[in-house]
Structures are given as structure tokens and as C-alpha cells.
């Protein structure tokens, strides 16, 4: 399992860590299986675990999450636009002060400050606990690692002082009519970056030289980016006509799959899986337009259910559109626990026929009440946000089910253990919220 030539843990190694945590193994035991140091395991879990906030509809309770709540005596100072002189900030009923106060410091559970750094499965205080919930998922941990790796490699690689010194050297020479090539030919030993990086910095506006001073850049038109041809996928035996040829019993158990997008420039979107017969909708955050993201979520669900047959009972027949994220239908069908067997069957709607999975499309209306189209930043959503959205939507009475709540209709089909692992819970009828304030940090109104 170990690979000494690699400096970073792989997704497969993280899956071993997740299995070890579920088995209550020690860090030393898990480290032995992977051939790494125990400190590598503890750092991995602590760094890439998922922290979820417990949602509350009573803003006054949120102040109790701060370590300073007992001695806090701020009045009208937590929010910049507040002029109250009579109400303590921590007792304010109109604002959730923890999102505005610069002195807010989150209370942390003592149990999650030591190994295994996640909430104990048998914790008796879990239901009423006000601390952040901590869990470890190999899929989410690998996503956190890749996002952090990407962000650390973006931006500029020089200090502010070096940037100022470069600008003082470059700008006068550019104004004299010299090109970047000529400047680097004479001064490359004095400059901390290469010629290619200099053009990138110029494009980002980090130098005080305007583009008008660069004759060739002004003269040349922007190159048109070539649009790659869409990959042809052979969907023989997976067409909509093949889906219609299934038995009535199989069609009735269909799960309709779709992707919902936030801003056009977002790197992430939401995968929705709707159990049509029960009107129940799952929502998962995934990398936008990548088939591996969908396959990874299917793998995660099968691992959580701990059985190919258990996965098949819920997700036996999948109907999706022809988006590129569903191109790897073989990976979606292939079992993670038993690679030589299939866990489901995937079918596709006809081109430009999204009405063939109309139930899923219509149910997105409730999602758009929380995350309005063109106003929602999906990159800022966490796994806990997705679980919260899923909980509220499925706790709302369904007109198609004679007013029954979808979360009650899935009893006997979806194990409660899976809902607990995903953070999905029943919301009291009067507490169901289908407004942007449910995840207000992700909505720009």
C-alpha cells in the first residue's frame, strides 16, 4: 500500500484511513498499513477532516458558540452599520453577530482536539451538542487537499518589495520604447522572474506600465480560443428507448440525475439524485463538468452503505442527461466494493429532451428558492451546506405525495445510518426554510 516515492497521500490511502477511523483503529495501526509515520495520519485527519456547523433558526443562540460570550459586553459595535445603545450584541435578534464580530472565536469540542479528531460515533451528547461536527470522508478529504494544492500554486511568487523594485527598473525602459525581451536580455540577472512570468504579471496589471506602451500587444488582436469538439460517447444499450424497454417495476424505481450550476465561472456545481417514487432529492457538491466527480460520489455512497446490494436497492436504475459529467457511465455502473460486478444501470435522455426527466427538473424549483439562479456562488458551499439544503427540501411537504414529507417516505429504503453519515436530518415543519438566508454566505442578492 505504501509508495515511498510519493510525498502526498493518494485517494486510495485516504480510503484506508477512513476505514480505520470507522473501525476505531489507532493512528499507529493505520500508519503501519500504509507504511507511513503516525504523525502523517494525525496531520492528515486534522487538516482534511470536514467541519460542519449546526444550523440554528434562532440568531440569539449563535453567540453561545463564541468563547468570549460570558464576558462579552459589546453594544452596537459588532456590525459596522449598527447604532444600538440598548441591546448587547450577543443578544441581538436581528443579526447573527458571529458573522460580523471581529473578536468572534469558535468554541471547539475537547473530544475533537485529540485523536481521532472527529466526533465519537457513540457520543451521547451529539444530538444536543452546539460544537462543530467533525467527520472524515476520503472523498471530501481528497477534494480539500486538491483545492489547497491548487490555491497555494496560484498568485505571484515574489514579495511586494521585489515587485516594486522590478517596476522601477522596467517601467522607464518600456517608456523608452524597449521590449520585455530586450530588457530581460540585459537585466535578467537582476530580475527574480523569467520573461514568460513578466508577461503574465503585465496581464494581471501588477506593473504600472499600461498596455498602450507595448506596441505589439496593442497591434495584435486577441487570439480566438478554439472550442474543442465534444467527445463522442457510444451509448449503445444505454439510450432512452432502452430505458423505456425496462419493466414497469424497474422504471418506477428510477433515480433521475442532473447537475445544477451556480455562477458560470464556478469550479463546482451540485449533483442532484432524485428518487422519483419517493420525491426525495440528494444534493452533492462536485467538480464542474468532470466525470470523475460523479463516479467519486457513487463510490462514496457505496462505501457508506457498505454493500453493493444495498447501493443497488436504492440506485438500481439511473436516468441522466447527456452532460459531460455523466460520460463515464461505465465507472458509474462498476461497483467500488466488487469491481467485477455492476452496482446499477445508467441510461440517458434523448438529445435536447430534458423533459424526459421532468420530475428532477421541476424539483430544482425548491433548490432555486434557496440558491437563486445567477446569484449563487457554489464554490463557497460546503458539504454541510449541501446536507442542510437537502434536509430542508426533503422536510417540505410534497404535493405529489398528498402532502407527505419525502424524508418520511424513504424509511425502509434508505438506511438511517446513511443519512447520519451525510448529515441529513428531519427538520420540524415550522423550521423548514426555503429562502437564501439558509445559506446566506453563498448568495449575492
N, C-alpha and C positions, 0 to 999 in steps of 0.2 A: 504493500500500500504506500510506503514512503517513497519519495523521489528526492534524493539529496541534491540533485542539480537544480531543483526549483526553490525559489526563495519565498513564494507565496502559496498559500493553501488553495487547492482546487475545489470545485463544487462537490466532487465525489468525497473528498476528505471532510468537507463540512457536513456532508450527509452522515458520515461515520460519527462525527461529533454530536449531531442532533440525535442519532440513535443512542449514543452513550448517555446523553442527558436524560432521555426518556427512560433509560434503564437505571438511572441514579448511579452511574459509574463515577469514579473519581477522575480528576484531571490526569493523574499519573497513569491510570488504566487506559484511558483514551489515548494518551500520548504514546504509550507502548504500542498500541495497534497501528498508529500512524508513523512510528519511528521518529518522533519529534520530541522537543523538550516540553515538560508540563507547563512551563510558563507560556509557551506558544499557544497552548489550548486555552489557558485562562485569559490571555490577552485577546484571543480571537472571540471568545464568548462575550467578554465585557465590551469589546469595541463594536461588534457587529450584531449584538442582540437587538431585538425590537422592543422599544418602549412605547406603551400605549397609555394615553390619558383616559381616565374615567370621565365620561361625559356627565354634565350636570345642567339641568334647566334652571337652577337657582343660582344666579351670579354671586349671591352673598356667601355661598358655601365655598366658592373657589378661593377666597382669600385664606382659608384654612390650609391651603396647600403650601403656603409660604412659611419658611422657618422663622420669619420675623413677626408673624401675626400677633403673638401675645403682647409684644411691646410696641407694635406699630401705632403711631398716633398722628399719621399724616391726615391733613384736612385740605381738600381741594388742590392737591399737588401731584397726584399720580397721573392725571390726564392733563395735557397741556391746555385744553380749552375749558377746564372746569374752574368755576369761581365760587363753589360752595364754601361756606364758612361754618356750617352747622352739622354736616354729616362726615363721619370718619370715612376715609377712602375704602377701608376694608368692609364697611357696612353699606356701601353704595348699592342701590338696587337698579340703577340704570346702566352701569358699565361693569364689565368684568375686569376688575382692576389689575389682575395679574398680567394682562396682556399689555398694559400701559405703564406700569410702575417700573422704574429703572432699578429699584432695590429688590425686586422680586427674586427670591431664591427658592427653588423647588425642594420640598421635603422629600427625602428618599427613604425607602424601606430598609431597615438594617439587614433584613434577610437577603436582599439583592446586592449587598455590598461585599459579600463573601461568596465563595464557591457554593453553588454553581452559577451565581449571578443572575438567576431567573427565579420567578415566583415558584415556591414549592407546590407540587401538584396536590398535596394533601393539606394545604394551608386552610385552617378553619375560619380565618378572618377574611378570606378572599372576596366573598360577596359584598361585605360592607367596608372593605378597605378603600381608603382615599388616596393611597400611594399610586404611582405609575405602575402599570402591569408590565412585567419584563418576561419575554419569551425568546426562544432561539429557534429559527427556521433556517435550514440550509439554503433554501431558495432566496429568502429575504436577505440573509447574511451575505450571500454571494452578490446580490444586487447592490447592497450597501458598499461592499468592497470595491466593486467596479465603478460605482458613481464617485467614490472618494478618489480612486486611482485616476479617473478622468479629470476631476476638478483640480487635483494637485499638479497636473501637467498642462493646465491652461493658463493664460495670462502672460506676463512678461517675466523674463529671467534676469533682470538687472535691478539694482537698488535705485531709489529716487535720485541719489547723488550722482550715480553713474549716468542716469538718463539725462540729467541737467548738463553734465559735462559733455556728453555726446552732442546734445542740441547746440551748445555753444560752439563746438567745433564744426558741425555740419552746416548749420543754417547760413553763416556768412559765405561759405564756399558755394552752396546751392544758389544763393542770390547773385554770385559772380558768374553763374551760368554753367558751373561744373555739374557733372552727373554723379550719382552714387558710385558707379563703377570707378570713376577717376579718383574720387575721394578715398575709396577703400584701397585702391592701388597704392596710394601714397601713405595712408594713415592706418592701415589695418592693424598694425602692432599697438596702436593707441586705443583702439575701439574694442569693447568687450563682446561684440556680437558680429555675426557674419553679414554678408551682403543681402542674402535672402531675408534674414530676420529684419534688416533695416527697412526693406520694402513693406514687410508686414507691419512694422511699427508705424511707418508712414500712413498705411491704410487705416490703422486704428486711431490716427490723429495724435500720436504721442509726441511728435516733433512739431515745432512752431512753424515749420515751412509749409505753406499751403500747396496744394496740388498744382496750382496755376504756375508755380515756379519750376515745375518739371515738364518741359515741352513735350516730351514723348508721351507722357501719361495723359496730357490734355489732348494730344492729337489722336491717340488711338481710341477707337470705340471699345466698349466693353465686349468681351467675347460672350457669345451666347452659349450657355451651358447645354450640352447635348443631353437630351432626355433618353435614358436607357430604355430599350424595348422591354416590355413586360415579359417575364419568363413564362414560357408555355408549360402548362401543367397538364399531364394526362390524367383526366378524372374518369376514365372508363370504369364502369360499375359503381361510380360514386355520384352519378348525376341525379337530378331531381326526379326523373322518371323511375330510377332505381329505388328511390325513397318511397315513391307512390306505390311501388310493387310490393312493399312490405305488408305484413298482416295488420289488421286494424288494431290489434293489441300492441304491436310494436310502434306503430305511428302514434298511438295515444301516449306513449311514454317518451316522446321526443324531447330533447333538450335543444333549444334554439340558441345559437352562439352568435355574438356580434361584438363589434368594438365601438366605443364611444370616445370621441376626441374632444379635447379642450381647445386651447389656442393652437393655431396652425403650426407655430414654431415649437410646441411642446415636444419633449423627447419621450413622454409617457402618455398612455391612454388607459382606458378601462376595458377589460374583457368582461362581457356580461354573458352569463349562462342561465337560461330560464327554463325551469321545469314546468312546461306548459300545463300539464294536467293539474298541478297544484298552484299555479300562478306565482311560484317562488323564484326570486331572482338573486343570483350570486353576482357580486362585483369584485374584480381583482385588478390591481394596478400592474401594468406590464410595459415593456419597451415597445414603443410605437412601430408598427409595421414589420416586426421581426417574428418569424415562425417559432424560433426557439423560446420566446416568451410564453406563447400559448402552450407548447409542449411542457415547459417547466412548471406551469400551473397545474396541468393534468398530472404530472409526476408527483407534485406536492400533495394533491388531493388523494392520489392512490396511496402514498406513504402514510398520510394521516389516517386513512381508512384501514391501512394495514392488510389489505386483501384485494386481489384483482377482482374477485367475485363481488365484494362489497362495492367497489367502484362501478362495476357493470350494472348492479341493481339500480343505481341512481342515474348513471350517464351512459346507458347502453346504446342509444341512438342519438347522434349529434347532427343537427342541420345548421350549416353555416353559409354565409355568402362567399363570394369569390375574392375577398380581400387577401392581400399578400401574406397577412399574418396567419392564414389558415392553409398556406401552401404545403406545409409538411404534414399532410394528413396521415401519412404512414407513422410518423412519430407520435401523433395524437392517438392513433389506434393501438400502437405497440405498448404492451404492459411494461411498467417500470420494474415491478417485482418479479415478473415471469416474462423475460424478453422474447421468448419463443412463442408467446401467445398474445392474442388481442384482448384489449380491455373494453373496446367499444367499436362502433362503426360510424364513419363520418360520411355525410352526404352534403351536396352543395346545391344551392338555389340556381335557377337558370340565370343567365346574364341579365342585368337590369331588372330583376324581378324580386326586389326586397319584400314585396307583399306576400311572398310565399312563406315568410316567417314573420307575419304581421303581428302576432301576439307579443313577440320580443320588441319589435319596433314601437308598438303602442305603449308598452310598459316603460319605455325610456322617458315618457312624458313626466312621470313622477321623479325620475332622476334629474331631469332638466329643471324641475321646480327647485331643486337643491343646488344644482350646478348649471346655471343658465348658459345657453349656447353663446359663445363669443365673449363671455365674461368670467370664465373659469380657468384657472391655472392648474392643470392636472399634475404638473411637476411637483407642486407643493403638497399634494395629497400623500398621506402615509397609509400604511396597511391598516392602522387603527381607524383612520378616517373612512376607508373603504368598508370596514366592518361596521362602523357606526351608520353609514349610509344604508348598507344592506339591512341592518337591524330595523331602522325606521321605516324603510319602504315596505318590508315584509311584515311589519306590525300594523300596517294600514289596511283597513277593510277592503276586500276586493269585490267590486260589483259583480264580476263574473262568477264568484263563488258565494253568491247570496249573502254578501257582507261578512263572510268568514275571513279571518286573517291568514295569509299564506304561511306564516311561521307556525301556525297551529295545524295546518293541513299536511305538513311534511312529517308529522310524528308517525313513526313506524317505517318511514322510508329513509330519512336522513338521520343518522345517529346523533344523539345529543353531544357525544364526545367530539364529533367533527365540528359542530357549531361552536363548542367551547374553544377548540384549538384555533378556529378562525376568528374568535372574538365576537361572534354573532349572538345576540341575546334578544329576548322578548321585551318590548317597550310597552309600558302601560298606555292604554288607549288615549288618555288625556295628555300624555307626554310626547306622543308622536309628532315630530316636526318635519315638515316638507318645505322648508324655507332655506335660503342661503345662509342664515345665521347658524345653521347646524355645523357648517364648516366655513365660517366667515373668513378665515385666513386664506382660503383658496378662491374667493370670489371678489372680483373688482366691479363694484356697482357704479 
